[in-house]
Amino acid sequence: MKKIACLLSLIMLFVSLSGCAGSEDDCCEDLDRNTIASDTVTIEPDRVAFVTIKDFEDSQESYARELMKSPYYGNDPDCDIHPAGEGGCEGENLTFEGALEAIGGNATHGPYGHLYEEQWADYEGYEWEVNLLSETGKYDVLWLDTFESIRFSNHGDLGKINAKPALTKKGMTGNNSLGPKLSPGHSCGDVLDNYVIDCPVPIGYKAFSFYIVNTGSTAIELEYSIFGWAGEVEEATERFELASGTAESRFNGTILASQYILDWEDSLEAEVSYTMEKEDMTYEEAIEHLESQGINSTHSSWGNDPRISEVRVWEEQWDDYEQYSWEIVLVSGNGTWDVLWMDWETKHASGQNNLISEDANWSSALNERGMDSSGSKGPLAKPEQSCTGEPNQNGMWFNQYGLPNDCTRDLEERHSDIYHLYIISRSSGEDTGAAEFETVDFVIEWTIFGWK
């Protein structure tokens, strides 16, 4: 029987419990409000009531999508599953259907009989209301992530808890509410001795706990409601491998990967359609125009952009994907590296402004700095292409990096829809005493995926 222990053991980790122990966060104006939990409880002095909120879609499909981007899967029914690179089964690129089969269960129940609860989702924002039914009473509401919930369960001291401030309110009497506020982030790292939550946080640990603490001297009765705010989101379910490689680091600053990602359908037919629209040509005229540039059924250039003359074969893996993700496996050694995801503007500024340096402060949702172990990011919605700056008094256009570049003109070309992934070594491994270039500090394998 397949053992997907590291993922499936988390499916049952969180179940709803009750009766137990700045304006910048505002959100959700155009989203829908969903009631996700409500109850009436009585709380004794210095006691708490709480409910756990799964901050992810609780469904077979959701766990399958997580499994597809996780290193914890395999194909051998007789072996235990381990992280890739640490022995056990070797990973495989699962299809969505294959991931559903590996998860087990069915559309309504998990593999161990767990009933999926459709009210849980990856909400953009949260809100709560508390109505005090007793004549008097005093209470706090605390919003904790899994990291802090585990710490509280271990030492039992709410005074040592770092509650999420956007959804936490103390010293209340009567009826109160808070939100909607943006969903807070989830903490990761060393929780307790020998207890670590990986970064990025695995799906089973993406949960919040809503605590109501009776801070008065008499028992109180109250009712609460918790709301999640979300719009209609269509999940990308099919994953496509776009590029991969293996690299070794010999010194700080080694470029371990430099891979372009074409964010368009890379085919002759797509190029013909684009040329017909842009140049106002018939199909035959577009074919003739492209052939004059050496473009045919087997070979392409970056397109009909006169600034670039390189001819290459069509690469069918490129397309207009909805989301992107990447995975890195540390095969051997130890060290630190950055993953940088550049758009067209950032890529063209990187050479002159050293945007791949350690202290560069530009950001992307698909960046990850300071990695030192196997990990992944995404799938995330593809970042918008940045376009900054304005003309000066002489009509020269300078972007945010001080470069003379009219990005409004660039983004009119479909061939400017390009991303570039860099993986750069930031530290060497242990000092072996050997010459810097003769020692391999660590080896990684990397893969980029598109989703739609």
Long-range contacts (C-beta under 8 A, 24 or more apart in sequence): 1-77, 2-74, 2-77, 2-81, 2-102, 2-104, 3-80, 3-81, 4-67, 4-72, 4-73, 4-81, 4-102, 4-103, 5-72, 5-80, 5-81, 6-70, 6-72, 6-81, 6-83, 6-202, 7-63, 7-66, 7-67, 7-70, 7-72, 7-202, 7-203, 7-204, 8-63, 8-103, 8-104, 8-110, 8-111, 8-112, 9-204, 10-202, 10-203, 10-204, 10-205, 11-63, 11-110, 11-111, 11-112, 11-114, 11-204, 12-110, 12-112, 12-114, 13-204, 13-205, 13-207, 14-52, 14-54, 14-146, 14-204, 14-207, 15-52, 16-51, 16-52, 17-50, 17-51, 17-52, 18-49, 18-50, 18-51, 19-43, 19-49, 20-48, 20-49, 20-50, 21-47, 21-48, 21-50, 21-156, 22-165, 22-166, 25-166, 25-181, 25-182, 26-180, 26-181, 26-182, 27-124, 27-125, 27-180, 27-181, 27-182, 27-229, 28-124, 28-125, 28-127, 28-180, 28-229, 30-231, 31-124, 31-125, 31-180, 31-229, 31-230, 31-231, 32-229, 32-230, 32-231, 33-127, 33-180, 33-227, 33-228, 33-229, 34-119, 34-121, 34-123, 34-227, 34-228, 34-229, 34-230, 35-119, 35-225, 35-226, 35-227, 36-119, 36-120, 36-123, 36-226, 36-227, 36-228, 37-119, 37-210, 37-224, 37-225, 37-226, 38-223, 38-224, 38-225, 38-226, 39-223, 39-224, 40-133, 40-221, 40-222, 40-223, 41-212, 41-221, 41-222, 41-223, 41-224, 42-219, 42-220, 42-221, 43-139, 43-212, 43-213, 43-214, 43-219, 43-220, 43-221, 43-222, 44-214, 44-219, 45-214, 45-216, 45-217, 45-218, 45-219, 46-214, 46-215, 47-213, 47-214, 48-158, 48-211, 48-212, 48-213, 48-214, 49-211, 49-212, 50-209, 50-210, 50-211, 50-212, 51-209, 51-210, 51-224, 51-226, 52-149, 52-207, 52-208, 52-209, 52-210, 53-120, 53-126, 53-207, 53-208, 53-209, 53-210, 53-226, 53-228, 54-117, 54-120, 54-206, 54-207, 55-120, 55-122, 55-123, 55-183, 55-186, 55-206, 55-207, 55-208, 56-120, 56-121, 56-122, 56-203, 56-206, 56-207, 57-120, 57-121, 57-122, 57-235, 58-116, 58-117, 58-118, 58-120, 58-121, 59-107, 59-116, 59-118, 60-100, 60-103, 60-105, 60-106, 60-107, 60-110, 60-116, 61-100, 61-235, 61-237, 62-203, 62-235, 63-103, 63-110, 63-203, 64-96, 64-99, 64-100, 64-102, 64-103, 65-96, 65-99, 65-235, 65-237, 65-379, 66-202, 66-203, 67-94, 67-99, 67-102, 67-103, 68-94, 68-96, 68-99, 68-239, 69-239, 69-325, 69-327, 69-376, 69-378, 69-379, 69-449, 70-202, 70-376, 71-327, 71-329, 71-374, 71-376, 73-99, 73-102, 83-374, 84-329, 84-374, 85-329, 85-330, 85-331, 85-332, 85-374, 85-445, 93-239, 93-241, 95-238, 96-237, 96-238, 96-239, 119-228, 121-228, 121-230, 122-183, 122-206, 122-230, 123-183, 123-228, 123-229, 123-230, 124-182, 124-183, 124-229, 124-230, 124-231, 125-179, 125-180, 125-181, 125-182, 125-183, 125-228, 125-229, 126-167, 126-179, 126-180, 126-181, 126-183, 126-208, 126-226, 126-227, 126-228, 126-229, 127-177, 127-178, 127-179, 127-180, 127-181, 127-226, 127-227, 127-229, 128-167, 128-177, 128-178, 128-179, 128-210, 128-224, 128-225, 128-226, 128-227, 129-175, 129-176, 129-177, 129-224, 129-225, 129-227, 130-172, 130-175, 130-176, 130-177, 130-212, 130-222, 130-223, 130-224, 131-175, 131-222, 131-223, 131-224, 132-173, 132-174, 132-175, 132-220, 132-221, 132-222, 133-220, 133-221, 133-222, 133-223, 134-218, 134-219, 134-220, 134-221, 134-222, 136-173, 136-216, 136-218, 137-173, 137-214, 137-216, 137-218, 137-220, 137-222, 138-171, 138-172, 138-173, 138-214, 138-215, 138-216, 139-172, 139-173, 139-212, 139-213, 139-214, 139-215, 139-216, 139-220, 139-222, 140-168, 140-169, 140-170, 140-171, 140-172, 140-211, 140-212, 140-213, 140-215, 141-167, 141-168, 141-169, 141-170, 141-172, 141-176, 141-178, 141-210, 141-211, 141-212, 141-213, 142-168, 142-170, 142-210, 142-211, 142-213, 143-167, 143-168, 143-184, 143-208, 143-209, 143-210, 143-211, 144-208, 144-209, 144-211, 145-184, 145-185, 145-186, 145-187, 145-207, 145-208, 145-209, 146-186, 146-187, 146-197, 146-201, 146-205, 146-206, 146-207, 146-208, 146-209, 147-186, 147-187, 147-188, 147-189, 147-191, 147-197, 147-205, 148-187, 149-207, 149-209, 150-191, 150-192, 150-195, 151-191, 151-192, 154-192, 158-211, 158-213, 164-208, 170-215, 171-215, 179-227, 180-227, 180-229, 184-208, 198-375, 199-375, 200-375, 200-376, 200-377, 236-321, 236-322, 236-323, 236-379, 236-451, 236-452, 237-451, 238-451, 238-452, 239-325, 239-379, 239-449, 239-450, 239-451, 240-317, 240-319, 240-321, 240-449, 240-450, 240-451, 240-452, 241-317, 241-447, 241-448, 241-449, 242-317, 242-318, 242-448, 242-449, 242-450, 243-317, 243-447, 243-448, 244-445, 244-446, 244-447, 244-448, 245-445, 245-446, 246-331, 246-443, 246-444, 246-445, 246-446, 247-423, 247-443, 247-444, 247-446, 248-440, 248-441, 248-442, 248-443, 248-444, 249-333, 249-335, 249-337, 249-425, 249-428, 249-440, 249-441, 249-442, 249-443, 249-444, 250-436, 250-437, 250-438, 250-439, 250-440, 250-441, 251-425, 251-428, 251-436, 251-437, 251-441, 252-425, 252-426, 252-427, 252-428, 253-424, 253-425, 253-426, 254-424, 254-425, 255-422, 255-423, 255-424, 255-425, 256-337, 256-423, 256-424, 256-425, 256-444, 256-446, 257-421, 257-422, 257-423, 257-446, 258-420, 258-421, 258-422, 259-420, 259-421, 259-448, 260-418, 260-419, 260-420, 261-318, 261-324, 261-418, 261-419, 261-420, 261-421, 261-448, 261-450, 262-315, 262-318, 262-417, 262-418, 263-318, 263-320, 263-321, 263-382, 263-417, 263-418, 263-419, 264-318, 264-319, 264-320, 264-414, 264-415, 264-417, 265-318, 265-319, 265-320, 266-300, 266-314, 266-315, 266-316, 266-317, 266-318, 266-319, 267-314, 267-316, 268-295, 268-296, 268-297, 268-300, 268-314, 271-295, 271-300, 271-303, 271-304, 274-303, 274-414, 275-304, 278-304, 279-304, 302-415, 303-413, 303-414, 303-415, 305-413, 305-415, 308-415, 317-450, 319-450, 319-452, 320-417, 321-382, 321-450, 321-451, 321-452, 322-381, 322-382, 322-451, 322-452, 323-378, 323-379, 323-380, 323-381, 323-382, 323-450, 323-451, 323-452, 324-366, 324-378, 324-379, 324-380, 324-382, 324-419, 324-448, 324-449, 324-450, 324-451, 325-366, 325-376, 325-377, 325-378, 325-379, 325-380, 325-448, 325-449, 325-451, 326-366, 326-376, 326-377, 326-378, 326-421, 326-446, 326-447, 326-448, 326-449, 327-374, 327-375, 327-376, 327-446, 327-447, 327-449, 328-371, 328-374, 328-375, 328-376, 328-423, 328-444, 328-445, 328-446, 328-447, 329-374, 329-444, 329-445, 329-446, 330-372, 330-373, 330-374, 330-442, 330-443, 330-444, 331-442, 331-443, 331-444, 331-445, 332-442, 332-443, 333-429, 333-440, 333-441, 333-442, 333-443, 334-372, 334-429, 334-430, 334-441, 334-442, 335-372, 335-425, 335-426, 335-427, 335-428, 335-429, 335-441, 335-442, 336-370, 336-371, 336-372, 336-425, 336-426, 336-427, 337-371, 337-372, 337-423, 337-424, 337-425, 337-426, 337-444, 338-367, 338-368, 338-369, 338-370, 338-371, 338-422, 338-423, 338-424, 338-426, 339-366, 339-367, 339-368, 339-369, 339-371, 339-377, 339-421, 339-422, 339-423, 340-364, 340-367, 340-421, 340-422, 340-423, 340-424, 341-365, 341-366, 341-367, 341-383, 341-419, 341-420, 341-421, 342-419, 342-420, 342-421, 342-422, 343-383, 343-384, 343-385, 343-386, 343-418, 343-419, 344-385, 344-386, 344-407, 344-410, 344-411, 344-416, 344-417, 344-418, 344-419, 345-385, 345-386, 345-387, 345-388, 345-399, 345-400, 345-401, 345-405, 345-407, 345-410, 346-386, 346-401, 347-418, 347-419, 347-420, 348-403, 348-405, 349-399, 349-401, 349-403, 349-405, 352-401, 352-403, 353-401, 353-402, 353-403, 355-401, 356-422, 356-424, 358-426, 369-426, 370-426, 378-449, 378-451, 379-449, 379-451, 382-419, 383-419, 385-411, 385-416, 385-417, 387-411, 421-448
